[in-house]
Amino acid sequence: MKRYFVFFGVLFFVVFMNLYCFADSSTEALYAKGGGHRKRGREIPDNPELSGKLKDGIRVIEVKASKYKFDPDPIVVKLGERVRLVVTSTDVAHGLAISEFKVNLSVPAGKTETIEFVADKKGTFYAYCSVYCGPGHGNMRASFIVQ
C-alpha cells in the first residue's frame, strides 16, 4: 500500500512541476507565434481609447475571456466612473480579478457574469485570471487603465 502512495506522490510532483514551474517557457513559444495574448513588456499607447459604452451613467464593457487572453486589452475607463464588466468565458472556466478595486469574478465555461465597481484610483493596473485555466494561466493578464 505504501508503494502506491509513494508512486502517486512522485507522479503528482512531476505533473505539478511540469504544469507550474515550466509553463512559462512553453507559453512564450505560443505567444511568439501569435497565440493571441500580448508578450510581457508590450507598449500601451499614450492616450488609448475608452472601452465599452456609457449606458445610464455606467461604463459597460463586454470582456471575452479565453485561453490565455482577455479582449479588449487594454480596458480603459475614466477616473470616477462606475464600471460594469460583463465577462464571458468562451472555452473553460476563467476569472477576472483587479486587486486594487477588490474585483474578483469567477466565470464558468461558456457562461457570462457581471460585476460593478467605481474606478476611484488613477493609473495602470493588472487585470488577471483568478481561476486556473491551463498552463498559460500565469500569463493571462490585461491592462486596466484609469485615466
ABEGO torsion letter per residue (X at the ends): XAAAAAAAAAAAAAAAAAAAAAAAAAAAAAAAAGAGBBBBGBBBBABBBBBEBBBGGBBBBBBBBBOBBBOBOBBBBBBGBBBBBBBBBABBBBBBBBAAAGBBBBBBBGBBBBBBBBBABBEBBBBBBABBAEAAAAABBBBBBBX
